[in-house]
């Protein structure tokens, strides 16, 4: 995890704790899952680009 992701997840967790109704809490809980998934996809894409850049057969 990087700093941005940590900060964003902390902010969302704080909002989730402050939520008073179930729908709002569920929304923030799912938002955390979405953020995790998006950062996972970003990391995978970065790794794929790095792998392709260093693959001699692709030169």
Buried (B, 14 or more C-beta within 10 A) or exposed (E): EEEEBEEBBEEBEEBBEEBEEEEEBEBBBEBBEEBEEEBEEEEEEEEEEEEEEEEEEEE
